[in-house]
Amino acid sequence: MARKESIRQHREATPTIIGAGITEMWYFQHLQSKYRLRLKLRPRFFGNENVGTLEKRIAQIIADGGRAIVVFDADVSTWNDVERRRLDALRRKYAKNNHVLLCDSLPSIEYWFLLHYVNTTRHFGTSKAVVQELTKHIIGFDKTETFLKHQKWVDDMVADGRMAEAYNRAKQSAPEASSYTNVWKAIKELGLTHDTE
């Protein structure tokens, strides 16, 4: 009986990725495939940046006994006061909850991708500005399913130890910086890199 309970608890601990859009979905799907990660990816958990929707998805995963890794862009909170307040409340609500890991990026997850290639703390006002810079390193990068569904862009991005570089760069930047990413927390949670400290 104890063995069955142990196996059940182990399965419940499998993290579920909740993401804002298809970019996050394809990125984590490619990581899962490349590194044989044990995580849950459900298309229904992607596609909406609304903090209220993210919160409903988090609550559903917690109610099912799971662990939520929430990857989303924080740029809307810079121009929408209602979303900023909701995001602040979300952060406070789950700050000490071991079943929820919030991994926001400002302006977007593409800033995390860019850190694989350059060490920058430059202010990017929009996701479009980051993508424009990113295309200098990932030829043809485009936020469409036609591009994102091919694993090569992720394989190339993480080659030659670049994920560890991005991890260290992101970890050292302060959340109050004009551009930042906390995707490094998800990478650590999934066991893809280790602290060198």
N, C-alpha and C positions, 0 to 999 in steps of 0.2 A: 504493500500500500504506500509506504513512504517513497519508494522508487517512482510510482506513478505520479505522486504529488510533486516530486522533484522535477520530473520531466515536464509536467504541466506548467509549473512555475517558470521553467527555462523557456518554454515556448511563449508564454505570456510576455516575457521580457524582450521579445523580438521588436526592435524599433519600427515604427511606421513613419514614413516620410510624408509630411503634409507640405505642399508647395503652392506657390502663388500662380504658377503657369507652366506651360509646356517646356520652357527652358530648364526649369528645375527638375521636372519629371524625366526628361531625356538624360540630363546630366547624371542623376542618381541611378537611372536604369543602366546607363553605360558603366558607371562605377560598380554596380552590383554584378554585372556580367563579367567585367574585367577582373575583379578581385574576389568573385564568388561570395559576396556579402550576404549575410543573413539579415534581411530587412524586408519590410512590406512596402510595396508600391502599388497604390490603387489609383487608376485614372480619376476616380471620383474625388480624390483628395487633392486634386490639382485644378487650377484654372480660375481662381478668384482671389484677388488681393484684399477684399473686404475683411477688415478685422473681425467683424461679427461672424462672418462665415468661417474664418479660421478658428475662432473660439468654439463654434459649434462642433467642428471636426475634432478639435482637441478634446472636448468634453466626451464625445462619442468614443474616442480611443481609450481615454481614461476609464470610462464606464465599462469597457470591454476588458479591462485589466492590462492594457498595453502601455507602451511608452511612445510619446509623440516627439518627433524631431520636426520642428516647424521652420521652414526655409521660405523667407519672403522678403520683398523689397519694402523699404521704409520711406521711399521717396514721396508717396502720397501724403505722409504726415507732415511734410515740409510746407505744403500749400493748402491743406485741408485741416482746419482746427478740430473738427469733429473726429476725424480719423486719428489725429495726433493724440487727443484725449483718450480715445479707445485704445490706442496702442500703448500709451502710458499705463492705463488701467490693466491691460493684458500683461504687461511686464511686471507690474506689482503683484498681480494675482498669482503668477506662476514663478516668481523669483526664487522661491524656496521649495518648489515642487519637483521632486526627483523623477517624476514621470513625464515632465515636459522640458524640452530644450528648445529655446527660442534662438534662431539663427538668422537675424535680419541683416540686410545690407543696405547701405545708402550710397548711391541711389539705387543700385540693383545688384543682382548676383553676378552680372558681368564684371563688376569691380573685382570680385573674387577671382574670376578667370584671368583678368588682367594681371593680378599679382603673381601669377605663374610665370610671367615674362618680365615684368619690371617692378622695381621697388619704388612705389610712388604713394605720396599722401596728397597728391593734387586734388583739388576740389572739382568734382564732376557734378554739374547741376542737374543733369538728366541721364537717364539710361542711354539715350541716343548718343550722348557725348562719350560715354564709356565705350559703347559699341564701336563708334568711329575710331577710337584709339585701339581697341582690341583687334580690329580688322587688319592692323599693321602686323599683327603676330599670328592671327588665325585667318589665313586667306579665305575670303568668301564667307566669313562668319555672318550668319543671318538668323534672326529669331523666328524662323519658320520651321514647321515640321519637316519640310523637304530637306533642309540642311541638318537640323538637330538630330534626326533619326539615325544618321550615320555615326558610328562609334569612333571613327578616325580622329575627329576633332578633339575628343577627350583623350584618346590614346596619345596623340601628339602633345597635348597640353600637359599631361602628367609625366611625360618621358624625361629622362635625365635628371631625376630628383627635383623637378620643378614643383611638385605638390608640396614637398617639405619646405621649399623656399617660400611658397605662397602661404603656407601654414605659419611659418615664423614671422613673415611680414605682417600678416593679418593680426596675429596674436599681439604684436607689439604696438599696433595702432590703437588709439583710444577711441571708445565709442562716441565720444563727443566731437571727434574730428569731423571735418566737413564731408569726407568720404571715408567709409569704413565697411567692414564685413565681419560677421560673426560665424560665417560658414565653417571656419576652422574648428569651431566647437563640434559640429556634426562630423567632421573628418576625424577628430580625436575620438568621439563617441563610437564611431564605426571601426576604430582600430587601424586606420590607414596611415597614421604617422605617430611619432612618439616625441614627447618633450625631450629636449637635450639638456635641460637644466638639472 
